Amino acid sequence: MKDLSRHINIRWLKPPIFLVCLAPLAHLVWMGFHDELGANPVEYITHSTGTWTLVGLCATLSITPLRRILKQNWLIRLRRMFGLFAFFYVSLHFATWVWLYSGFDVHAMIADVYKRPFITEGFTAFVLLIPLAATSTSGMIRRLGGRRWQMLHNLIYISAIAGVTHYYWLVKSDETVPLRFAAVVAVLLGYRAIRHALQRKQQAAAAKRSRESVYSA
């Protein structure tokens, strides 16, 4: 497939994607003003923001496989936007817990983190995304260096796993949605693991051929 990087103006593409990413929040606000959040509005807001956090994480993780499979390098320029929107929604999710659930009771929140495993997982996912969001700028990439920046941003894998686990442990009846997210994350991380293993195998084979050529010379 031909790479369309030269033909796609990413500046024109980002604004509509930005609006699409904001649409879930706009819909949530609209539902709130029209009293359509159901019998338990806080729970609805919590689930909605958590779900869109996972959507953002999955979208972020899907960019690299899609770029390689489709050979469309321009896709990589959307990864930062999806990652920041995932952090935006997880911040709303966290704020809902801090404000509407816990009433800013620090002691109660600390107790929840220690005593309730699903909150521990969710809190872990949130905390791991903070340094990723803080170092998402081009300036921070230059300061950290590409290798260290990449190592830091590998935390998104742990955050995605913790987020899915948080959702699965939270659900008490129908586990269909968290299991779907788990399947998507498993595929995206599995792709990376297989590709990494194949690259190591190719590197080992290349090193072996290099040694053999030296010995035979």
C-alpha positions in Angstrom: 0.0 0.0 0.0 1.3 3.4 -0.9 2.3 5.7 1.9 0.0 8.8 1.8 2.2 10.9 4.1 3.0 13.4 1.4 -0.6 13.8 0.4 -2.3 14.2 3.8 -2.2 17.6 5.6 -2.3 16.5 9.2 -3.1 20.1 10.3 -6.5 19.8 8.5 -7.0 16.3 9.9 -6.4 17.0 13.6 -9.3 19.5 14.2 -12.1 17.1 13.2 -10.4 14.3 15.2 -10.1 16.6 18.2 -13.9 17.3 18.0 -14.7 13.6 17.7 -12.6 13.0 20.8 -14.5 15.7 22.7 -17.9 14.4 21.6 -18.3 11.9 24.5 -17.8 14.7 27.0 -20.2 17.0 25.2 -22.8 14.2 25.1 -22.3 13.6 28.8 -22.8 17.3 29.6 -25.9 17.4 27.4 -27.3 14.4 29.2 -26.6 16.1 32.5 -28.4 19.2 31.6 -31.4 17.2 30.3 -31.5 15.0 33.4 -30.8 11.8 31.4 -27.9 10.3 33.5 -30.2 7.7 35.0 -31.0 6.8 38.6 -27.3 7.1 39.6 -25.7 10.0 37.8 -22.3 9.6 39.6 -22.0 6.0 38.6 -22.9 6.8 35.0 -20.3 9.6 34.8 -17.7 7.3 36.3 -18.4 4.5 33.9 -18.5 6.8 30.9 -15.2 8.5 31.6 -13.5 5.2 32.5 -14.8 3.6 29.2 -13.5 6.5 27.1 -10.2 6.4 28.9 -9.8 2.8 27.7 -10.9 3.7 24.2 -8.2 6.4 24.1 -5.6 4.0 25.4 -6.6 1.4 22.8 -6.5 4.0 20.0 -3.1 5.1 21.1 -1.7 1.6 21.2 -3.3 0.8 17.8 -1.4 3.6 16.0 2.0 1.8 15.7 0.6 -1.6 14.5 -1.7 0.2 11.9 1.2 2.3 10.7 3.4 -0.7 10.1 0.7 -3.0 8.7 -0.8 -0.3 6.4 2.6 1.3 5.7 1.0 4.7 6.5 3.7 6.7 8.5 1.5 9.7 8.8 -0.6 7.9 11.4 2.2 8.3 14.0 1.4 12.0 14.2 -2.0 11.2 15.7 -0.7 9.1 18.6 0.1 12.0 20.9 -3.5 13.4 20.5 -5.1 10.1 21.4 -2.7 9.6 24.3 -3.5 13.0 25.7 -7.3 12.4 25.3 -6.9 9.2 27.2 -5.2 11.2 30.0 -7.9 13.8 29.8 -10.7 11.3 30.4 -8.8 9.4 33.1 -8.3 12.7 34.9 -12.1 13.3 34.7 -12.6 9.7 35.9 -10.2 10.3 38.8 -11.8 13.7 39.6 -15.2 12.0 39.8 -13.9 9.6 42.4 -12.1 12.3 44.4 -15.0 14.8 44.4 -18.3 13.0 43.9 -17.5 9.6 45.5 -15.0 10.5 48.2 -15.9 14.2 48.9 -12.2 15.1 49.0 -11.8 12.8 52.1 -8.1 12.0 51.8 -8.1 9.4 54.5 -11.0 7.6 52.9 -9.3 7.7 49.5 -6.1 6.3 50.9 -8.0 3.5 52.6 -9.8 2.7 49.4 -6.6 2.4 47.5 -5.2 0.0 50.0 -8.3 -2.1 50.8 -10.1 -2.2 47.4 -8.1 -4.0 44.7 -10.1 -2.5 41.8 -9.3 1.0 43.0 -5.7 0.1 43.5 -5.5 -0.9 39.8 -7.3 2.2 38.6 -5.1 4.4 40.7 -2.1 2.7 39.3 -3.2 3.2 35.8 -3.8 6.9 36.4 -0.5 7.5 38.1 1.5 5.8 35.4 -0.2 8.1 32.8 0.9 11.3 34.5 4.6 11.2 33.5 3.6 10.1 29.9 1.3 13.2 29.6 4.0 15.4 31.2 6.6 14.3 28.7 4.5 14.2 25.6 5.9 17.5 24.1 8.6 17.6 21.5 10.8 19.6 23.9 10.6 16.9 26.5 11.5 14.3 23.9 14.6 16.3 23.1 15.5 16.7 26.8 15.1 13.1 27.7 16.6 11.7 24.5 14.7 9.3 22.2 15.8 6.1 24.0 14.9 7.2 27.5 11.7 8.8 26.3 10.7 5.5 24.7 11.5 3.5 27.8 9.4 5.9 29.9 6.5 5.7 27.5 6.5 1.9 27.7 4.6 2.5 30.9 1.5 2.8 28.8 1.4 -1.0 28.4 1.3 -1.4 32.2 -1.3 1.4 32.5 -3.5 -0.3 29.8 -3.4 -3.6 31.6 -4.1 -2.0 35.0 -7.0 -0.1 33.4 -8.6 -3.2 32.0 -8.1 -5.1 35.3 -9.7 -2.2 37.1 -12.7 -2.3 34.9 -13.1 -6.1 35.1 -12.9 -6.1 38.9 -15.3 -3.2 39.1 -18.1 -4.9 37.1 -20.3 -7.2 39.2 -22.6 -8.8 36.6 -22.1 -8.4 32.9 -18.4 -8.7 32.1 -18.8 -8.4 28.3 -17.4 -4.9 27.8 -14.3 -5.2 30.0 -13.5 -8.6 28.4 -13.7 -6.9 25.0 -11.3 -4.3 26.1 -9.1 -7.0 27.5 -9.1 -8.8 24.1 -8.2 -5.6 22.2 -5.3 -4.8 24.6 -4.1 -8.4 24.4 -4.0 -8.3 20.6 -2.2 -5.0 20.6 0.4 -6.0 23.1 0.7 -9.5 21.6 1.5 -7.9 18.3 4.3 -6.0 19.9 5.6 -9.0 21.8 5.7 -11.2 18.6 7.3 -8.5 16.6 10.0 -8.0 19.3 10.7 -11.7 19.4 11.0 -11.9 15.6 13.4 -8.9 15.6 15.6 -10.5 18.3 15.6 -13.8 16.3 16.6 -11.9 13.1 19.3 -10.0 15.0 20.7 -13.3 16.5 20.7 -14.9 13.0 22.5 -11.9 11.5 25.1 -12.0 14.3 25.6 -15.7 13.8 26.2 -15.2 10.0 28.6 -12.4 10.8 30.6 -14.6 13.1 30.6 -17.4 10.6 31.8 -15.1 7.8 34.7 -13.9 10.1 35.8 -17.5 10.9 35.6 -18.6 7.3 37.6 -15.7 6.0 
